[in-house]
Amino acid sequence: MTLDGHALRERLTLLVDGMTKLRHDGRFNEPNLDGTAGDYISFNSWEWPQGIGLYGLVRLWQHGGDAALRTVIETWYDGRLAAGLPPLNVNTTAPMLALSLLWRDTRDPRWQPVMDDWANRVLAMPRTPERGLPHIVSDKINDRELWDDTLVMVGLFLASYGEASGRRDLVDEACQQFLLHARYLADPRSGLWFHGWTFDGRHNFARALWGRGNGWITVGILDLVELADIPAPVRTFLLGVLETQISALLPLQAASGAWHTLLDDPASYEETSATAAIGYGLMKAARLGLGPAGCREAGLRALARVMADIGADGTVANVSYGTRMGHDLQFYRDIPIQPTGYGQALAILCLAEGLHHVGV
């Protein structure tokens, strides 16, 4: 796969088109706790895959200022707000992240009351011991559990909106969640991150070194320190954790440029959303002068692999479906492949970062 700016821009156009055309095909029926139907595929649904999808779109819009792309984003939020927002939980907070970035740049008065109300209710959510945010989602409570995913779904919104609105309480809350999750999810032996932790029995479930979960961390720490003014000791600590993680990721990259869905299990399938997230993080770390030697080269290999997985219709292949907490490693190996909004979004983030590294 040739890496040049023209090819990247062509693929980015395809990715956006592929994302906006995603529709639920009935393959996955996951009813929510309130009895409503869960839709984790269709673009016009307010859930975490769409939230991550919008984050990719906003980041791409910020990169190039495309007026048509801004219209797509604003039309999505107008439509969803008019339809009424779902109950608040960790995953339904994800679309607020992109909205916070949109508002930071436009200061459109439509959006701030919505985000203020949502942020205040996040602060009032139930807590685990040590004041963690349990991974409460639309179809399961996951009481007393910490998951990698929470840091991107909630932590980045609190940091981004808190910084933009002058609400230090939100930035502080984001820092607390990153520190607490690092305490219980970062594996001191390997340097990678486990998928989850439960205070009931105090263990890391299957001790899965899950690919996309580690991708959330690579993205999350880098974007946290970019989106908000983080206190120096917290920033230093988290960037040290990130450098340790990246050092562990580099030798686990497959010859194809991908990472496996279980990072330390080469028999598990190579997975594109993890590859895109990690590739984005490695290239960005290199650009910012962070991370160990080899980041940029490994990130470019990941970028080439992600580009090769983008079909002619803009759909990203080899993306694993939404992954609950596994109690054994086979659970992760058996997660089905399914095009998703977050697969599109993480590919968009990866390619948009790639524009900084290849000729345009």
PAVOTOR-866795 format. One line per field, with one value per residue (C-alpha): residue number from 1; x, y, z. Coordinates in steps of 0.02 Angstrom, whole numbers, plus 50000, padded with zeros to 5 digits. Example, Ala and Ser with C-alpha at 12.3 -4.5 7.8 and 13.67 -1.06 7.14 Angstrom:
2
seq = (1 / 2)
X = (50615 / 50684)
Y = (49775 / 49947)
Z = (50390 / 50357)
end
This chain:
360
seq = (1 / 2 / 3 / 4 / 5 / 6 / 7 / 8 / 9 / 10 / 11 / 12 / 13 / 14 / 15 / 16 / 17 / 18 / 19 / 20 / 21 / 22 / 23 / 24 / 25 / 26 / 27 / 28 / 29 / 30 / 31 / 32 / 33 / 34 / 35 / 36 / 37 / 38 / 39 / 40 / 41 / 42 / 43 / 44 / 45 / 46 / 47 / 48 / 49 / 50 / 51 / 52 / 53 / 54 / 55 / 56 / 57 / 58 / 59 / 60 / 61 / 62 / 63 / 64 / 65 / 66 / 67 / 68 / 69 / 70 / 71 / 72 / 73 / 74 / 75 / 76 / 77 / 78 / 79 / 80 / 81 / 82 / 83 / 84 / 85 / 86 / 87 / 88 / 89 / 90 / 91 / 92 / 93 / 94 / 95 / 96 / 97 / 98 / 99 / 100 / 101 / 102 / 103 / 104 / 105 / 106 / 107 / 108 / 109 / 110 / 111 / 112 / 113 / 114 / 115 / 116 / 117 / 118 / 119 / 120 / 121 / 122 / 123 / 124 / 125 / 126 / 127 / 128 / 129 / 130 / 131 / 132 / 133 / 134 / 135 / 136 / 137 / 138 / 139 / 140 / 141 / 142 / 143 / 144 / 145 / 146 / 147 / 148 / 149 / 150 / 151 / 152 / 153 / 154 / 155 / 156 / 157 / 158 / 159 / 160 / 161 / 162 / 163 / 164 / 165 / 166 / 167 / 168 / 169 / 170 / 171 / 172 / 173 / 174 / 175 / 176 / 177 / 178 / 179 / 180 / 181 / 182 / 183 / 184 / 185 / 186 / 187 / 188 / 189 / 190 / 191 / 192 / 193 / 194 / 195 / 196 / 197 / 198 / 199 / 200 / 201 / 202 / 203 / 204 / 205 / 206 / 207 / 208 / 209 / 210 / 211 / 212 / 213 / 214 / 215 / 216 / 217 / 218 / 219 / 220 / 221 / 222 / 223 / 224 / 225 / 226 / 227 / 228 / 229 / 230 / 231 / 232 / 233 / 234 / 235 / 236 / 237 / 238 / 239 / 240 / 241 / 242 / 243 / 244 / 245 / 246 / 247 / 248 / 249 / 250 / 251 / 252 / 253 / 254 / 255 / 256 / 257 / 258 / 259 / 260 / 261 / 262 / 263 / 264 / 265 / 266 / 267 / 268 / 269 / 270 / 271 / 272 / 273 / 274 / 275 / 276 / 277 / 278 / 279 / 280 / 281 / 282 / 283 / 284 / 285 / 286 / 287 / 288 / 289 / 290 / 291 / 292 / 293 / 294 / 295 / 296 / 297 / 298 / 299 / 300 / 301 / 302 / 303 / 304 / 305 / 306 / 307 / 308 / 309 / 310 / 311 / 312 / 313 / 314 / 315 / 316 / 317 / 318 / 319 / 320 / 321 / 322 / 323 / 324 / 325 / 326 / 327 / 328 / 329 / 330 / 331 / 332 / 333 / 334 / 335 / 336 / 337 / 338 / 339 / 340 / 341 / 342 / 343 / 344 / 345 / 346 / 347 / 348 / 349 / 350 / 351 / 352 / 353 / 354 / 355 / 356 / 357 / 358 / 359 / 360)
X = (50000 / 50074 / 50078 / 50050 / 49938 / 49828 / 49792 / 49757 / 49632 / 49543 / 49527 / 49466 / 49325 / 49277 / 49282 / 49163 / 49043 / 49052 / 49018 / 48864 / 48788 / 48805 / 48636 / 48583 / 48553 / 48467 / 48618 / 48640 / 48487 / 48539 / 48392 / 48430 / 48388 / 48241 / 48165 / 48214 / 48306 / 48494 / 48574 / 48763 / 48783 / 48675 / 48749 / 48589 / 48589 / 48652 / 48772 / 48958 / 49006 / 48922 / 49003 / 49176 / 49127 / 49083 / 49249 / 49337 / 49231 / 49262 / 49449 / 49449 / 49348 / 49471 / 49613 / 49543 / 49394 / 49278 / 49111 / 49013 / 49083 / 49035 / 48858 / 48853 / 48907 / 48789 / 48643 / 48674 / 48669 / 48517 / 48422 / 48470 / 48433 / 48264 / 48224 / 48272 / 48427 / 48439 / 48470 / 48643 / 48777 / 48961 / 48931 / 48796 / 48917 / 49031 / 48941 / 48969 / 49157 / 49139 / 49008 / 49130 / 49262 / 49136 / 49083 / 49263 / 49291 / 49121 / 49051 / 48879 / 48759 / 48647 / 48768 / 48829 / 48670 / 48661 / 48841 / 48829 / 48679 / 48759 / 48925 / 48836 / 48744 / 48906 / 48979 / 48827 / 48844 / 48866 / 49046 / 49156 / 49272 / 49403 / 49277 / 49295 / 49162 / 49088 / 49065 / 48875 / 48807 / 48638 / 48611 / 48711 / 48759 / 48935 / 48931 / 49100 / 49194 / 49327 / 49351 / 49479 / 49338 / 49274 / 49425 / 49384 / 49193 / 49185 / 49358 / 49400 / 49231 / 49256 / 49431 / 49384 / 49227 / 49300 / 49449 / 49343 / 49212 / 49331 / 49260 / 49412 / 49306 / 49278 / 49462 / 49506 / 49378 / 49452 / 49626 / 49560 / 49482 / 49641 / 49747 / 49630 / 49608 / 49797 / 49814 / 49702 / 49713 / 49895 / 49992 / 50160 / 50238 / 50202 / 50171 / 50007 / 49832 / 49703 / 49525 / 49444 / 49449 / 49314 / 49314 / 49207 / 49343 / 49476 / 49537 / 49562 / 49435 / 49524 / 49678 / 49651 / 49779 / 49645 / 49697 / 49562 / 49564 / 49748 / 49707 / 49585 / 49727 / 49852 / 49724 / 49656 / 49817 / 49883 / 49719 / 49693 / 49856 / 49815 / 49635 / 49663 / 49792 / 49839 / 49937 / 50121 / 50136 / 49984 / 50046 / 50219 / 50147 / 50027 / 50155 / 50273 / 50135 / 50106 / 50291 / 50296 / 50142 / 50210 / 50375 / 50276 / 50168 / 50309 / 50377 / 50199 / 50159 / 50129 / 50225 / 50069 / 50075 / 49925 / 49903 / 49805 / 49641 / 49735 / 49900 / 50007 / 49917 / 49972 / 49841 / 49702 / 49646 / 49726 / 49605 / 49591 / 49512 / 49652 / 49780 / 49707 / 49700 / 49875 / 49943 / 49864 / 49943 / 50116 / 50122 / 50055 / 50177 / 50322 / 50259 / 50249 / 50421 / 50349 / 50370 / 50518 / 50617 / 50525 / 50355 / 50342 / 50398 / 50279 / 50139 / 50167 / 50162 / 49997 / 49933 / 49973 / 49881 / 49727 / 49723 / 49729 / 49576 / 49467 / 49350 / 49293 / 49132 / 49228 / 49190 / 49332 / 49357 / 49418 / 49341 / 49284 / 49109 / 49078 / 49164 / 49094 / 49202 / 49271 / 49295 / 49410 / 49526 / 49427 / 49287 / 49397 / 49450 / 49268 / 49207 / 49132 / 49192 / 49070 / 49084 / 49053 / 49058 / 49209 / 49301 / 49271 / 49316 / 49478 / 49530 / 49489 / 49596 / 49739 / 49733 / 49711 / 49865 / 49953 / 49933 / 50063 / 50189 / 50176 / 50189 / 50030)
Y = (50000 / 50167 / 50299 / 50470 / 50616 / 50593 / 50411 / 50456 / 50591 / 50474 / 50343 / 50472 / 50522 / 50339 / 50314 / 50458 / 50396 / 50219 / 50278 / 50381 / 50235 / 50107 / 50028 / 49893 / 49733 / 49637 / 49527 / 49587 / 49609 / 49683 / 49757 / 49893 / 49885 / 50004 / 49888 / 49991 / 49912 / 49934 / 49990 / 49988 / 49992 / 50125 / 50298 / 50382 / 50307 / 50386 / 50258 / 50235 / 50171 / 50322 / 50434 / 50372 / 50389 / 50572 / 50599 / 50540 / 50655 / 50808 / 50774 / 50762 / 50924 / 51011 / 50953 / 51024 / 51138 / 51050 / 51145 / 50996 / 50884 / 51010 / 51008 / 50817 / 50829 / 50969 / 50888 / 50728 / 50819 / 50923 / 50765 / 50667 / 50809 / 50838 / 50652 / 50656 / 50591 / 50416 / 50382 / 50434 / 50302 / 50279 / 50229 / 50356 / 50491 / 50453 / 50569 / 50715 / 50710 / 50760 / 50889 / 50967 / 50985 / 51059 / 51185 / 51227 / 51287 / 51362 / 51419 / 51384 / 51423 / 51275 / 51149 / 51214 / 51187 / 51008 / 50973 / 51063 / 50960 / 50798 / 50834 / 50874 / 50709 / 50615 / 50685 / 50617 / 50440 / 50293 / 50254 / 50106 / 50102 / 50240 / 50344 / 50257 / 50268 / 50093 / 50040 / 50061 / 50042 / 50035 / 49849 / 49806 / 49889 / 49813 / 49871 / 49893 / 49865 / 49973 / 49954 / 50028 / 50096 / 50216 / 50331 / 50373 / 50366 / 50481 / 50541 / 50632 / 50722 / 50784 / 50845 / 50926 / 51012 / 51057 / 51143 / 51235 / 51293 / 51336 / 51199 / 51136 / 51012 / 50915 / 50912 / 50854 / 50715 / 50657 / 50652 / 50553 / 50423 / 50402 / 50381 / 50257 / 50153 / 50149 / 50084 / 49934 / 49901 / 49931 / 49768 / 49807 / 49649 / 49671 / 49859 / 49826 / 49852 / 49724 / 49746 / 49764 / 49753 / 49709 / 49757 / 49602 / 49475 / 49601 / 49528 / 49569 / 49442 / 49342 / 49453 / 49487 / 49600 / 49651 / 49743 / 49875 / 49905 / 49947 / 50056 / 50154 / 50186 / 50242 / 50361 / 50413 / 50466 / 50562 / 50652 / 50688 / 50785 / 50874 / 50921 / 50992 / 51074 / 50924 / 50952 / 50917 / 50765 / 50683 / 50719 / 50651 / 50494 / 50457 / 50489 / 50369 / 50238 / 50271 / 50253 / 50087 / 50028 / 50079 / 49991 / 49832 / 49855 / 49876 / 49697 / 49627 / 49706 / 49571 / 49567 / 49635 / 49794 / 49742 / 49693 / 49541 / 49552 / 49470 / 49561 / 49420 / 49281 / 49271 / 49136 / 49263 / 49361 / 49523 / 49664 / 49829 / 49946 / 49907 / 49928 / 50097 / 50161 / 50104 / 50167 / 50337 / 50343 / 50291 / 50417 / 50555 / 50513 / 50524 / 50690 / 50762 / 50697 / 50568 / 50381 / 50266 / 50248 / 50158 / 50237 / 50324 / 50175 / 50056 / 50183 / 50198 / 50009 / 50009 / 50149 / 50048 / 49897 / 50002 / 50076 / 49902 / 49854 / 49994 / 49925 / 50010 / 50061 / 50140 / 50002 / 49952 / 49763 / 49651 / 49754 / 49656 / 49689 / 49774 / 49670 / 49639 / 49585 / 49411 / 49284 / 49177 / 49214 / 49111 / 49238 / 49368 / 49249 / 49216 / 49396 / 49412 / 49531 / 49672 / 49844 / 49977 / 50164 / 50152 / 50049 / 50188 / 50322 / 50246 / 50223 / 50407 / 50458 / 50350 / 50417 / 50598 / 50582 / 50501 / 50664 / 50740 / 50605 / 50581 / 50700 / 50792)
Z = (50000 / 49944 / 50081 / 50006 / 50046 / 49893 / 49936 / 50118 / 50069 / 49949 / 50085 / 50210 / 50093 / 50075 / 50264 / 50299 / 50166 / 50234 / 50411 / 50369 / 50274 / 50415 / 50457 / 50579 / 50482 / 50620 / 50653 / 50832 / 50942 / 51109 / 51205 / 51330 / 51515 / 51488 / 51358 / 51206 / 51061 / 51061 / 50898 / 50900 / 50711 / 50626 / 50608 / 50665 / 50840 / 51002 / 51074 / 51101 / 50926 / 50848 / 50980 / 50934 / 50751 / 50777 / 50867 / 50711 / 50603 / 50713 / 50717 / 50528 / 50515 / 50630 / 50518 / 50358 / 50398 / 50275 / 50283 / 50216 / 50351 / 50485 / 50415 / 50430 / 50612 / 50661 / 50571 / 50669 / 50836 / 50787 / 50742 / 50895 / 51016 / 50934 / 50955 / 51139 / 51225 / 51299 / 51483 / 51540 / 51566 / 51523 / 51342 / 51302 / 51360 / 51212 / 51086 / 51205 / 51169 / 50987 / 51034 / 51158 / 51022 / 50902 / 51034 / 51079 / 50901 / 50859 / 51029 / 50958 / 51104 / 51062 / 51134 / 51302 / 51407 / 51346 / 51395 / 51562 / 51612 / 51553 / 51641 / 51805 / 51797 / 51759 / 51920 / 52014 / 51943 / 52063 / 52110 / 52144 / 52294 / 52276 / 52177 / 52010 / 51876 / 51856 / 51676 / 51677 / 51501 / 51416 / 51435 / 51592 / 51755 / 51778 / 51957 / 52046 / 51882 / 51797 / 51607 / 51487 / 51380 / 51514 / 51496 / 51315 / 51331 / 51483 / 51534 / 51374 / 51372 / 51550 / 51508 / 51343 / 51401 / 51569 / 51488 / 51360 / 51485 / 51627 / 51738 / 51831 / 51927 / 51766 / 51718 / 51894 / 51883 / 51718 / 51797 / 51945 / 51830 / 51726 / 51882 / 51964 / 51806 / 51784 / 51962 / 51929 / 51741 / 51695 / 51709 / 51793 / 51722 / 51536 / 51528 / 51435 / 51504 / 51557 / 51493 / 51664 / 51853 / 51980 / 52162 / 52194 / 52220 / 52168 / 52004 / 51819 / 51753 / 51615 / 51627 / 51443 / 51359 / 51236 / 51078 / 51063 / 51250 / 51239 / 51089 / 51197 / 51319 / 51186 / 51113 / 51283 / 51369 / 51219 / 51189 / 51374 / 51386 / 51223 / 51266 / 51441 / 51552 / 51658 / 51821 / 51793 / 51910 / 51831 / 51656 / 51695 / 51773 / 51630 / 51494 / 51583 / 51585 / 51400 / 51355 / 51448 / 51355 / 51186 / 51222 / 51253 / 51098 / 50973 / 50975 / 50967 / 50798 / 50667 / 50503 / 50417 / 50524 / 50629 / 50811 / 50868 / 50963 / 51108 / 51096 / 51165 / 51069 / 50886 / 50857 / 50890 / 50737 / 50679 / 50719 / 50626 / 50755 / 50879 / 50741 / 50692 / 50871 / 50913 / 50746 / 50777 / 50949 / 50892 / 50751 / 50862 / 51003 / 50879 / 50811 / 50987 / 51035 / 51155 / 51166 / 51131 / 50970 / 50831 / 50861 / 50694 / 50590 / 50679 / 50663 / 50476 / 50457 / 50551 / 50439 / 50283 / 50354 / 50398 / 50223 / 50149 / 50253 / 50183 / 50050 / 49890 / 49978 / 50122 / 50247 / 50363 / 50368 / 50509 / 50650 / 50802 / 50867 / 51035 / 51167 / 51339 / 51485 / 51455 / 51593 / 51487 / 51341 / 51216 / 51233 / 51147 / 51010 / 50970 / 50954 / 50778 / 50643 / 50603 / 50520 / 50653 / 50679 / 50794 / 50664 / 50538 / 50666 / 50725 / 50544 / 50514 / 50664 / 50601 / 50423 / 50479 / 50590 / 50442 / 50346 / 50463 / 50415 / 50227 / 50081 / 50030)
end
